[in-house]
Amino acid sequence: MKKVIVVSVLSLISLLVAPAHAATATGNFDVNINLTSACIYAKTSDVVFNYTSFQATAQAQTTAGAFTVRCTNLLPYTMALDGAGSYTDAALNLAYTLSLSAANATGNGTAQTFGVSGSMALGQAGNCATPGGACTNTASANKTRTLTITY
């Protein structure tokens, strides 16, 4: 009987000491992401012309315009200037043309640099009421140009 009691006690102890069996279950779920693509424009310099009335040669811009466009990776975009690139300044009455260094590109997540170049035709008189002085188009109603980025 001692053997039966010892075996029973040992069996009980082994049940109490035995680790509990844990159950697990697994499952899968999706992570849904909605990304709205975008482009960001930043001007780095303006276009500047220095022109003398009745100049005998066409004048390229003194300072070319520059800007950056930062778009979502892989996003194609196009760029266009207002007025199809031909303009006449309202204050100084000087005609000029502008063109972009590129008309389209594809976003890569970093700022991509582009330029605006310009030309002013020769022989223009312009408007300036300052004798022997220089006039600017600071107050011109149409000196601001618009670049449209379509994506």
Phi and psi restraints in degrees (value plus and minus 20) as a CYANA .aco file:
   2 LYS   PHI     -80.5   -40.5
   2 LYS   PSI     -57.0   -17.0
   3 LYS   PHI     -85.7   -45.7
   3 LYS   PSI     -60.4   -20.4
   4 VAL   PHI     -87.0   -47.0
   4 VAL   PSI     -61.4   -21.4
   5 ILE   PHI     -86.7   -46.7
   5 ILE   PSI     -63.6   -23.6
   6 VAL   PHI     -83.0   -43.0
   6 VAL   PSI     -64.9   -24.9
   7 VAL   PHI     -84.1   -44.1
   7 VAL   PSI     -60.9   -20.9
   8 SER   PHI     -85.3   -45.3
   8 SER   PSI     -64.0   -24.0
   9 VAL   PHI     -84.1   -44.1
   9 VAL   PSI     -63.4   -23.4
  10 LEU   PHI     -83.6   -43.6
  10 LEU   PSI     -58.9   -18.9
  11 SER   PHI     -84.8   -44.8
  11 SER   PSI     -61.9   -21.9
  12 LEU   PHI     -84.7   -44.7
  12 LEU   PSI     -62.3   -22.3
  13 ILE   PHI     -83.8   -43.8
  13 ILE   PSI     -61.9   -21.9
  14 SER   PHI     -85.7   -45.7
  14 SER   PSI     -52.4   -12.4
  15 LEU   PHI     -89.9   -49.9
  15 LEU   PSI     -58.6   -18.6
  16 LEU   PHI     -92.0   -52.0
  16 LEU   PSI     -53.2   -13.2
  17 VAL   PHI    -105.3   -65.3
  17 VAL   PSI     -45.5    -5.5
  18 ALA   PHI     -80.6   -40.6
  18 ALA   PSI     119.1   159.1
  19 PRO   PHI     -88.4   -48.4
  19 PRO   PSI     129.9   169.9
  20 ALA   PHI     -96.8   -56.8
  20 ALA   PSI     126.8   166.8
  21 HIS   PHI    -108.6   -68.6
  21 HIS   PSI     100.0   140.0
  22 ALA   PHI    -112.4   -72.4
  22 ALA   PSI     122.3   162.3
  23 ALA   PHI    -123.7   -83.7
  23 ALA   PSI     126.4   166.4
  24 THR   PHI    -150.3  -110.3
  24 THR   PSI     136.8   176.8
  25 ALA   PHI    -160.2  -120.2
  25 ALA   PSI     124.5   164.5
  26 THR   PHI    -145.5  -105.5
  26 THR   PSI     137.9   177.9
  27 GLY   PHI    -178.5  -138.5
  27 GLY   PSI     141.7   181.7
  28 ASN   PHI    -130.2   -90.2
  28 ASN   PSI     133.3   173.3
  29 PHE   PHI    -165.3  -125.3
  29 PHE   PSI     137.5   177.5
  30 ASP   PHI    -116.3   -76.3
  30 ASP   PSI     132.6   172.6
  31 VAL   PHI    -131.5   -91.5
  31 VAL   PSI      89.8   129.8
  32 ASN   PHI    -116.6   -76.6
  32 ASN   PSI     109.2   149.2
  33 ILE   PHI    -142.1  -102.1
  33 ILE   PSI     111.2   151.2
  34 ASN   PHI    -130.2   -90.2
  34 ASN   PSI      92.4   132.4
  35 LEU   PHI    -126.2   -86.2
  35 LEU   PSI     106.6   146.6
  36 THR   PHI    -118.2   -78.2
  36 THR   PSI      94.3   134.3
  37 SER   PHI     -90.1   -50.1
  37 SER   PSI     134.2   174.2
  38 ALA   PHI    -176.2  -136.2
  38 ALA   PSI     140.4   180.4
  39 CYS   PHI    -149.0  -109.0
  39 CYS   PSI     126.1   166.1
  40 ILE   PHI    -144.7  -104.7
  40 ILE   PSI     107.9   147.9
  41 TYR   PHI    -119.7   -79.7
  41 TYR   PSI     120.2   160.2
  42 ALA   PHI    -162.6  -122.6
  42 ALA   PSI     103.5   143.5
  43 LYS   PHI     -97.9   -57.9
  43 LYS   PSI     117.1   157.1
  44 THR   PHI    -132.6   -92.6
  44 THR   PSI     -45.9    -5.9
  45 SER   PHI    -179.2  -139.2
  45 SER   PSI     134.7   174.7
  46 ASP   PHI    -110.0   -70.0
  46 ASP   PSI     143.4   183.4
  47 VAL   PHI    -105.0   -65.0
  47 VAL   PSI     113.0   153.0
  48 VAL   PHI    -148.7  -108.7
  48 VAL   PSI     111.2   151.2
  49 PHE   PHI    -134.2   -94.2
  49 PHE   PSI     121.1   161.1
  50 ASN   PHI    -138.4   -98.4
  50 ASN   PSI      93.8   133.8
  51 TYR   PHI    -150.6  -110.6
  51 TYR   PSI     122.9   162.9
  52 THR   PHI    -132.0   -92.0
  52 THR   PSI     112.9   152.9
  53 SER   PHI     -69.7   -29.7
  53 SER   PSI     118.8   158.8
  54 PHE   PHI      42.3    82.3
  54 PHE   PSI       4.1    44.1
  55 GLN   PHI     -72.2   -32.2
  55 GLN   PSI     117.2   157.2
  56 ALA   PHI    -100.6   -60.6
  56 ALA   PSI     -32.2     7.8
  57 THR   PHI    -150.3  -110.3
  57 THR   PSI     134.7   174.7
  58 ALA   PHI     -83.0   -43.0
  58 ALA   PSI     132.8   172.8
  59 GLN   PHI    -134.7   -94.7
  59 GLN   PSI      99.0   139.0
  60 ALA   PHI     -98.3   -58.3
  60 ALA   PSI     139.4   179.4
  61 GLN   PHI     -78.5   -38.5
  61 GLN   PSI     125.7   165.7
  62 THR   PHI     -95.8   -55.8
  62 THR   PSI     -60.5   -20.5
  63 THR   PHI    -146.1  -106.1
  63 THR   PSI     104.4   144.4
  64 ALA   PHI     -97.1   -57.1
  64 ALA   PSI     127.0   167.0
  65 GLY   PHI     -96.5   -56.5
  65 GLY   PSI     132.5   172.5
  66 ALA   PHI    -165.7  -125.7
  66 ALA   PSI     128.8   168.8
  67 PHE   PHI    -176.0  -136.0
  67 PHE   PSI     144.7   184.7
  68 THR   PHI    -142.5  -102.5
  68 THR   PSI     131.5   171.5
  69 VAL   PHI    -148.4  -108.4
  69 VAL   PSI     107.6   147.6
  70 ARG   PHI    -138.4   -98.4
  70 ARG   PSI      94.9   134.9
  71 CYS   PHI    -144.5  -104.5
  71 CYS   PSI     138.8   178.8
  72 THR   PHI     -71.7   -31.7
  72 THR   PSI     121.9   161.9
  73 ASN   PHI     -70.0   -30.0
  73 ASN   PSI     115.8   155.8
  74 LEU   PHI      50.4    90.4
  74 LEU   PSI     -17.5    22.5
  75 LEU   PHI    -101.1   -61.1
  75 LEU   PSI      95.9   135.9
  76 PRO   PHI     -96.0   -56.0
  76 PRO   PSI     123.5   163.5
  77 TYR   PHI    -166.5  -126.5
  77 TYR   PSI     137.2   177.2
  78 THR   PHI    -141.7  -101.7
  78 THR   PSI     137.6   177.6
  79 MET   PHI    -151.2  -111.2
  79 MET   PSI     121.3   161.3
  80 ALA   PHI    -168.4  -128.4
  80 ALA   PSI     126.7   166.7
  81 LEU   PHI    -111.4   -71.4
  81 LEU   PSI     129.4   169.4
  82 ASP   PHI     -87.4   -47.4
  82 ASP   PSI     138.0   178.0
  83 GLY   PHI      49.7    89.7
  83 GLY   PSI      -7.2    32.8
  84 ALA   PHI      37.2    77.2
  84 ALA   PSI      -0.7    39.3
  85 GLY   PHI      72.2   112.2
  85 GLY   PSI     -24.9    15.1
  86 SER   PHI    -134.9   -94.9
  86 SER   PSI     111.5   151.5
  87 TYR   PHI    -163.8  -123.8
  87 TYR   PSI     139.8   179.8
  88 THR   PHI    -153.0  -113.0
  88 THR   PSI     103.8   143.8
  89 ASP   PHI     -88.1   -48.1
  89 ASP   PSI     111.6   151.6
  90 ALA   PHI     -88.8   -48.8
  90 ALA   PSI     -52.3   -12.3
  91 ALA   PHI    -104.5   -64.5
  91 ALA   PSI     -65.4   -25.4
  92 LEU   PHI    -117.8   -77.8
  92 LEU   PSI     -28.9    11.1
  93 ASN   PHI      35.0    75.0
  93 ASN   PSI      25.8    65.8
  94 LEU   PHI    -136.2   -96.2
  94 LEU   PSI     110.7   150.7
  95 ALA   PHI    -108.7   -68.7
  95 ALA   PSI     123.9   163.9
  96 TYR   PHI    -171.6  -131.6
  96 TYR   PSI     143.8   183.8
  97 THR   PHI    -144.0  -104.0
  97 THR   PSI     131.1   171.1
  98 LEU   PHI    -148.4  -108.4
  98 LEU   PSI     129.6   169.6
  99 SER   PHI    -164.2  -124.2
  99 SER   PSI     132.5   172.5
 100 LEU   PHI    -112.9   -72.9
 100 LEU   PSI     131.1   171.1
 101 SER   PHI     -91.6   -51.6
 101 SER   PSI     -40.4    -0.4
 102 ALA   PHI    -174.4  -134.4
 102 ALA   PSI     128.9   168.9
 103 ALA   PHI    -121.6   -81.6
 103 ALA   PSI     -37.1     2.9
 104 ASN   PHI    -174.1  -134.1
 104 ASN   PSI     142.1   182.1
 105 ALA   PHI    -183.5  -143.5
 105 ALA   PSI     158.5   198.5
 106 THR   PHI    -145.9  -105.9
 106 THR   PSI     110.0   150.0
 107 GLY   PHI     -82.2   -42.2
 107 GLY   PSI     125.3   165.3
 108 ASN   PHI    -151.5  -111.5
 108 ASN   PSI      -7.0    33.0
 109 GLY   PHI      64.3   104.3
 109 GLY   PSI     -29.0    11.0
 110 THR   PHI    -136.7   -96.7
 110 THR   PSI     146.2   186.2
 111 ALA   PHI     -91.4   -51.4
 111 ALA   PSI      99.4   139.4
 112 GLN   PHI    -119.6   -79.6
 112 GLN   PSI     112.5   152.5
 113 THR   PHI    -114.2   -74.2
 113 THR   PSI     115.5   155.5
 114 PHE   PHI    -154.0  -114.0
 114 PHE   PSI     144.9   184.9
 115 GLY   PHI    -147.5  -107.5
 115 GLY   PSI     140.0   180.0
 116 VAL   PHI    -143.4  -103.4
 116 VAL   PSI      98.6   138.6
 117 SER   PHI    -128.0   -88.0
 117 SER   PSI     137.1   177.1
 118 GLY   PHI    -162.1  -122.1
 118 GLY   PSI     141.2   181.2
 119 SER   PHI    -164.3  -124.3
 119 SER   PSI     123.6   163.6
 120 MET   PHI    -143.8  -103.8
 120 MET   PSI     108.2   148.2
 121 ALA   PHI     -83.2   -43.2
 121 ALA   PSI     131.7   171.7
 122 LEU   PHI     -94.4   -54.4
 122 LEU   PSI     142.7   182.7
 123 GLY   PHI      54.2    94.2
 123 GLY   PSI      -8.3    31.7
 124 GLN   PHI    -101.8   -61.8
 124 GLN   PSI     122.5   162.5
 125 ALA   PHI    -100.6   -60.6
 125 ALA   PSI     -69.3   -29.3
 126 GLY   PHI      56.0    96.0
 126 GLY   PSI     153.4   193.4
 127 ASN   PHI    -135.8   -95.8
 127 ASN   PSI     104.7   144.7
 128 CYS   PHI    -179.9  -139.9
 128 CYS   PSI      98.8   138.8
 129 ALA   PHI    -115.9   -75.9
 129 ALA   PSI      -9.1    30.9
 130 THR   PHI    -117.6   -77.6
 130 THR   PSI      89.3   129.3
 131 PRO   PHI     -80.0   -40.0
 131 PRO   PSI     103.3   143.3
 132 GLY   PHI      44.2    84.2
 132 GLY   PSI     -14.6    25.4
 133 GLY   PHI    -128.1   -88.1
 133 GLY   PSI    -193.6  -153.6
 134 ALA   PHI    -131.5   -91.5
 134 ALA   PSI     121.7   161.7
 135 CYS   PHI    -135.4   -95.4
 135 CYS   PSI     131.7   171.7
 136 THR   PHI    -143.4  -103.4
 136 THR   PSI     146.1   186.1
 137 ASN   PHI    -120.5   -80.5
 137 ASN   PSI      10.0    50.0
 138 THR   PHI     -72.1   -32.1
 138 THR   PSI     -61.1   -21.1
 139 ALA   PHI    -116.3   -76.3
 139 ALA   PSI     -10.2    29.8
 140 SER   PHI     -80.8   -40.8
 140 SER   PSI     117.8   157.8
 141 ALA   PHI     -92.3   -52.3
 141 ALA   PSI     -37.0     3.0
 142 ASN   PHI    -150.5  -110.5
 142 ASN   PSI      11.4    51.4
 143 LYS   PHI     -98.7   -58.7
 143 LYS   PSI     -37.6     2.4
 144 THR   PHI    -107.1   -67.1
 144 THR   PSI     106.5   146.5
 145 ARG   PHI    -123.3   -83.3
 145 ARG   PSI     138.4   178.4
 146 THR   PHI    -139.3   -99.3
 146 THR   PSI     109.6   149.6
 147 LEU   PHI    -124.1   -84.1
 147 LEU   PSI     106.1   146.1
 148 THR   PHI    -127.5   -87.5
 148 THR   PSI     107.2   147.2
 149 ILE   PHI    -129.1   -89.1
 149 ILE   PSI      99.9   139.9
 150 THR   PHI    -130.4   -90.4
 150 THR   PSI     107.6   147.6
